[in-house]
């Protein structure tokens, strides 16, 4: 059972030592091009600073590329970078 803190916030669960990965290559997958990663929708939403439903809509509208794996939609870091690049604007440009 996890301990309860007086402010109502519980401390995060610690991973068993066998599941802890200390490799710096895993620490920041967005900057490491040697590794291939796929993100689930909640992770992609966090990386895009939005919510799950916004990412689902982007996928549904064809604005964000994804990889279907069974019932899951997985998003590559490159798809996220491409999505951001296409939507970047400079000062003075119209939306």
FILUM-281554 format. One record per residue (C-alpha): chain; x, z, y. Coordinates in Angstrom, 2 decimals, decimal comma. Example, Ala and Ser with C-alpha at 12.3 -4.5 7.8 and 13.67 -1.06 7.14 Angstrom:
<lopas>
+-------+---------+---------+---------+
! chain !       u !       w !       v !
+-------+---------+---------+---------+
!     A !   12,30 !    7,80 !   -4,50 !
!     A !   13,67 !    7,14 !   -1,06 !
+-------+---------+---------+---------+
</lopas>
This chain:
<lopas>
+-------+---------+---------+---------+
! chain !       u !       w !       v !
+-------+---------+---------+---------+
!     A !    0,00 !    0,00 !    0,00 !
!     A !    1,29 !   -0,89 !    3,45 !
!     A !    1,75 !    1,90 !    5,98 !
!     A !   -0,67 !    2,09 !    8,89 !
!     A !    0,63 !    2,32 !   12,45 !
!     A !   -1,29 !    4,24 !   15,10 !
!     A !   -1,82 !    1,18 !   17,33 !
!     A !   -3,62 !   -0,64 !   14,50 !
!     A !   -0,81 !   -3,13 !   13,89 !
!     A !    0,68 !   -3,16 !   10,44 !
!     A !    4,35 !   -3,93 !    9,92 !
!     A !    5,09 !   -7,23 !    8,13 !
!     A !    5,61 !   -7,25 !    4,41 !
!     A !    9,23 !   -7,50 !    3,31 !
!     A !   10,12 !  -10,29 !    0,90 !
!     A !   11,73 !   -9,33 !   -2,40 !
!     A !   15,51 !   -9,95 !   -2,28 !
!     A !   15,19 !  -12,89 !   -4,68 !
!     A !   12,93 !  -14,73 !   -2,19 !
!     A !   15,02 !  -14,15 !    0,92 !
!     A !   16,96 !  -17,24 !    1,91 !
!     A !   19,92 !  -16,56 !    4,15 !
!     A !   21,10 !  -20,15 !    4,52 !
!     A !   21,30 !  -21,23 !    8,18 !
!     A !   20,07 !  -24,68 !    7,10 !
!     A !   16,69 !  -23,15 !    6,30 !
!     A !   16,51 !  -21,04 !    9,43 !
!     A !   15,62 !  -23,94 !   11,75 !
!     A !   14,29 !  -26,96 !    9,83 !
!     A !   13,34 !  -28,85 !   13,02 !
!     A !   17,01 !  -29,19 !   13,99 !
!     A !   18,48 !  -29,87 !   10,55 !
!     A !   18,22 !  -33,54 !    9,60 !
!     A !   19,99 !  -33,03 !    6,25 !
!     A !   16,98 !  -31,28 !    4,74 !
!     A !   13,48 !  -32,67 !    4,23 !
!     A !   10,62 !  -30,34 !    5,03 !
!     A !    6,87 !  -30,75 !    5,12 !
!     A !    4,68 !  -28,35 !    7,06 !
!     A !    1,17 !  -27,25 !    6,25 !
!     A !   -1,46 !  -27,47 !    8,99 !
!     A !   -1,14 !  -23,86 !   10,23 !
!     A !    2,65 !  -24,23 !   10,58 !
!     A !    2,29 !  -27,57 !   12,37 !
!     A !   -0,27 !  -25,99 !   14,69 !
!     A !    2,17 !  -23,20 !   15,52 !
!     A !    4,96 !  -25,72 !   16,19 !
!     A !    2,65 !  -27,72 !   18,47 !
!     A !    1,41 !  -24,56 !   20,23 !
!     A !   -2,19 !  -25,30 !   19,34 !
!     A !   -4,73 !  -24,29 !   16,72 !
!     A !   -5,50 !  -25,49 !   13,20 !
!     A !   -8,65 !  -27,35 !   14,24 !
!     A !   -6,80 !  -29,34 !   16,90 !
!     A !   -4,23 !  -30,46 !   14,30 !
!     A !   -7,01 !  -31,39 !   11,88 !
!     A !   -8,64 !  -33,48 !   14,61 !
!     A !   -5,35 !  -35,21 !   15,43 !
!     A !   -4,98 !  -36,09 !   11,75 !
!     A !   -8,60 !  -37,26 !   11,50 !
!     A !   -8,26 !  -39,40 !   14,64 !
!     A !   -5,05 !  -40,99 !   13,30 !
!     A !   -2,88 !  -39,57 !   16,09 !
!     A !   -0,69 !  -37,43 !   13,81 !
!     A !    0,82 !  -38,83 !   10,62 !
!     A !    0,54 !  -36,76 !    7,47 !
!     A !    1,33 !  -36,76 !    3,77 !
!     A !   -1,62 !  -36,07 !    1,47 !
!     A !   -0,72 !  -33,85 !   -1,47 !
!     A !   -3,78 !  -33,07 !   -3,52 !
!     A !   -6,23 !  -31,51 !   -1,07 !
!     A !   -3,46 !  -30,45 !    1,30 !
!     A !   -2,34 !  -32,37 !    4,36 !
!     A !    1,38 !  -31,93 !    5,00 !
!     A !    3,15 !  -32,96 !    8,19 !
!     A !    6,82 !  -33,92 !    8,48 !
!     A !    9,03 !  -32,77 !   11,35 !
!     A !    9,53 !  -36,44 !   12,24 !
!     A !    5,75 !  -36,93 !   12,56 !
!     A !    5,63 !  -33,97 !   14,96 !
!     A !    8,57 !  -35,35 !   16,99 !
!     A !    6,97 !  -38,80 !   17,10 !
!     A !    3,63 !  -37,34 !   18,22 !
!     A !    5,35 !  -35,47 !   21,05 !
!     A !    7,47 !  -38,48 !   22,11 !
!     A !    4,39 !  -40,73 !   22,34 !
!     A !    2,61 !  -38,23 !   24,56 !
!     A !    5,44 !  -37,24 !   26,87 !
!     A !    4,94 !  -38,26 !   30,46 !
!     A !    7,21 !  -38,15 !   33,45 !
!     A !    6,27 !  -36,94 !   36,89 !
!     A !    4,08 !  -39,44 !   38,70 !
!     A !    2,71 !  -41,09 !   35,56 !
!     A !   -1,02 !  -41,11 !   35,03 !
!     A !   -2,49 !  -39,27 !   32,08 !
+-------+---------+---------+---------+
</lopas>
